Amino acid sequence: MSAMSRLDLDLTELGRLATQAAAFETPTARREALNTVFAECGERASAYYCPDAAAADFVRWVTLDYQGARRATRESAGAPDA
């Protein structure tokens, strides 16, 4: 598998996991799920040429996916923006 294909697959899967983490009801459950996603970022980053940079990029993208999913959840529930 090419590096770009692997990157696309990893970002897609990690984004899906982050979106799932955002859907949990309680903050504690969301935190635990997000910690698992962050650990997965580190695991997947080990396959790249510069694992530290790859892990940092994965965490950035996961965070953006998580924030977007939380925002959408709050907006659909009618909660005020915080």
Backbone as CSV, one residue per row, in Angstrom:
resi,resn,N_x,N_y,N_z,CA_x,CA_y,CA_z,C_x,C_y,C_z
1,MET,0.846,-1.166,0.000,0.000,0.000,0.000,0.894,1.233,0.000
2,SER,0.537,2.199,-0.813,1.346,3.421,-0.879,1.156,4.240,0.393
3,ALA,2.102,5.123,0.637,2.033,5.963,1.834,0.798,6.858,1.817
4,MET,0.440,7.378,0.670,-0.736,8.257,0.582,-2.025,7.475,0.824
5,SER,-2.083,6.261,0.318,-3.265,5.432,0.559,-3.387,5.093,2.040
6,ARG,-2.250,4.772,2.657,-2.250,4.456,4.082,-2.673,5.680,4.894
7,LEU,-2.153,6.851,4.519,-2.508,8.084,5.221,-4.008,8.355,5.104
8,ASP,-4.546,8.209,3.903,-5.977,8.431,3.695,-6.800,7.458,4.534
9,LEU,-6.415,6.202,4.523,-7.119,5.182,5.301,-7.031,5.482,6.799
10,ASP,-5.842,5.836,7.277,-5.668,6.130,8.698,-6.491,7.349,9.117
11,LEU,-6.449,8.414,8.342,-7.212,9.614,8.683,-8.715,9.351,8.682
12,THR,-9.171,8.565,7.719,-10.591,8.231,7.656,-11.020,7.420,8.880
13,GLU,-10.247,6.411,9.211,-10.586,5.554,10.346,-10.484,6.307,11.672
14,LEU,-9.435,7.097,11.850,-9.282,7.860,13.083,-10.389,8.907,13.220
15,GLY,-10.772,9.515,12.116,-11.879,10.474,12.140,-13.187,9.812,12.533
16,ARG,-13.406,8.613,12.045,-14.606,7.855,12.407,-14.609,7.552,13.900
17,LEU,-13.467,7.155,14.428,-13.364,6.866,15.859,-13.594,8.130,16.696
18,ALA,-13.070,9.260,16.247,-13.268,10.521,16.961,-14.735,10.928,16.954
19,THR,-15.398,10.727,15.834,-16.824,11.050,15.737,-17.636,10.151,16.664
20,GLN,-17.263,8.895,16.752,-17.942,7.987,17.682,-17.712,8.419,19.130
21,ALA,-16.493,8.854,19.432,-16.180,9.301,20.794,-17.020,10.517,21.166
22,ALA,-17.279,11.382,20.209,-18.059,12.594,20.467,-19.520,12.292,20.759
23,ALA,-19.989,11.130,20.391,-21.403,10.793,20.542,-21.755,10.258,21.926
24,PHE,-20.774,9.960,22.756,-21.077,9.439,24.089,-21.790,10.493,24.928
25,GLU,-22.628,10.030,25.838,-23.470,10.923,26.644,-22.690,11.727,27.681
26,THR,-21.800,11.067,28.406,-21.141,11.743,29.522,-19.743,12.225,29.141
27,PRO,-19.299,13.301,29.776,-17.934,13.773,29.517,-16.868,12.726,29.832
28,THR,-17.092,11.949,30.883,-16.123,10.911,31.260,-16.009,9.856,30.168
29,ALA,-17.128,9.429,29.642,-17.112,8.427,28.571,-16.456,8.991,27.318
30,ARG,-16.739,10.249,27.009,-16.109,10.880,25.834,-14.603,10.985,26.021
31,ARG,-14.166,11.367,27.228,-12.738,11.485,27.501,-12.037,10.139,27.354
32,GLU,-12.636,9.096,27.920,-12.029,7.767,27.824,-11.945,7.296,26.374
33,ALA,-13.011,7.528,25.623,-13.004,7.128,24.218,-11.978,7.935,23.425
34,LEU,-11.880,9.218,23.726,-10.912,10.060,23.014,-9.482,9.678,23.377
35,ASN,-9.235,9.304,24.630,-7.904,8.819,25.015,-7.532,7.577,24.212
36,THR,-8.490,6.712,23.988,-8.251,5.517,23.175,-7.920,5.900,21.738
37,VAL,-8.615,6.893,21.211,-8.343,7.353,19.845,-6.938,7.951,19.771
38,PHE,-6.558,8.745,20.779,-5.217,9.330,20.784,-4.139,8.246,20.848
39,ALA,-4.389,7.203,21.622,-3.435,6.084,21.672,-3.335,5.410,20.307
40,GLU,-4.455,5.289,19.627,-4.458,4.705,18.280,-3.679,5.584,17.309
41,CYS,-3.739,6.892,17.504,-2.941,7.803,16.667,-1.457,7.462,16.779
42,GLY,-1.001,7.243,18.003,0.397,6.888,18.213,0.760,5.552,17.601
43,GLU,-0.140,4.591,17.727,0.112,3.271,17.142,0.229,3.354,15.619
44,ARG,-0.703,4.048,15.004,-0.692,4.146,13.546,0.477,4.986,13.051
45,ALA,0.884,5.973,13.833,1.990,6.843,13.425,3.311,6.093,13.341
46,SER,3.427,4.997,14.070,4.685,4.252,14.076,5.023,3.656,12.709
47,ALA,4.053,3.612,11.810,4.301,3.048,10.481,4.866,4.076,9.498
48,TYR,4.990,5.313,9.932,5.432,6.386,9.033,6.893,6.728,9.262
49,TYR,7.467,7.445,8.295,8.890,7.790,8.318,9.257,8.598,9.562
50,CYS,8.444,9.565,9.912,8.678,10.402,11.099,7.476,10.241,12.040
51,PRO,7.529,9.241,12.909,6.363,8.935,13.745,5.904,10.096,14.626
52,ASP,6.836,10.889,15.137,6.440,11.996,16.018,5.591,13.016,15.267
53,ALA,6.031,13.375,14.074,5.282,14.341,13.269,3.947,13.748,12.820
54,ALA,3.958,12.471,12.455,2.718,11.816,12.027,1.714,11.764,13.180
55,ALA,2.183,11.433,14.376,1.287,11.376,15.535,0.703,12.751,15.828
56,ALA,1.530,13.786,15.770,1.039,15.143,16.015,-0.013,15.534,14.979
57,ASP,0.233,15.194,13.719,-0.753,15.501,12.674,-2.043,14.713,12.881
58,PHE,-1.929,13.451,13.227,-3.121,12.635,13.478,-3.944,13.232,14.620
59,VAL,-3.275,13.621,15.698,-3.983,14.188,16.843,-4.681,15.488,16.443
60,ARG,-4.021,16.315,15.626,-4.659,17.551,15.155,-5.933,17.252,14.372
61,TRP,-5.851,16.313,13.448,-7.019,15.978,12.626,-8.126,15.328,13.451
62,VAL,-7.744,14.461,14.373,-8.733,13.809,15.239,-9.449,14.862,16.087
63,THR,-8.692,15.808,16.606,-9.284,16.869,17.423,-10.287,17.683,16.625
64,LEU,-9.942,18.010,15.392,-10.874,18.756,14.541,-12.140,17.953,14.256
65,ASP,-11.981,16.662,13.974,-13.149,15.810,13.734,-14.023,15.720,14.984
66,TYR,-13.383,15.569,16.131,-14.114,15.481,17.390,-14.881,16.785,17.662
67,GLN,-14.207,17.915,17.497,-14.854,19.210,17.738,-16.050,19.412,16.811
68,GLY,-15.881,19.067,15.554,-16.984,19.203,14.606,-18.169,18.328,14.975
69,ALA,-17.884,17.116,15.401,-18.961,16.194,15.787,-19.664,16.675,17.056
70,ARG,-18.903,17.187,18.022,-19.517,17.709,19.250,-20.378,18.934,18.934
71,ARG,-19.861,19.802,18.082,-20.618,21.001,17.707,-21.940,20.602,17.044
72,ALA,-21.874,19.648,16.143,-23.088,19.185,15.459,-24.065,18.553,16.452
73,THR,-23.542,17.813,17.425,-24.399,17.192,18.430,-25.090,18.250,19.270
74,ARG,-24.344,19.249,19.707,-24.937,20.312,20.522,-25.962,21.097,19.730
75,GLU,-25.659,21.400,18.484,-26.586,22.175,17.665,-27.860,21.394,17.388
76,SER,-27.745,20.098,17.169,-28.943,19.300,16.905,-29.797,19.146,18.162
77,ALA,-29.164,19.268,19.326,-29.897,19.168,20.580,-30.458,20.528,21.007
78,GLY,-30.084,21.575,20.278,-30.594,22.906,20.602,-29.855,23.586,21.721
79,ALA,-28.686,23.081,22.075,-27.905,23.696,23.143,-27.246,24.970,22.625
80,PRO,-27.083,25.955,23.491,-26.413,27.192,23.060,-24.941,26.950,22.794
81,ASP,-24.381,27.738,21.902,-22.951,27.637,21.622,-22.162,28.021,22.862
82,ALA,-21.112,27.245,23.112,-20.269,27.546,24.271,-18.869,27.849,23.817
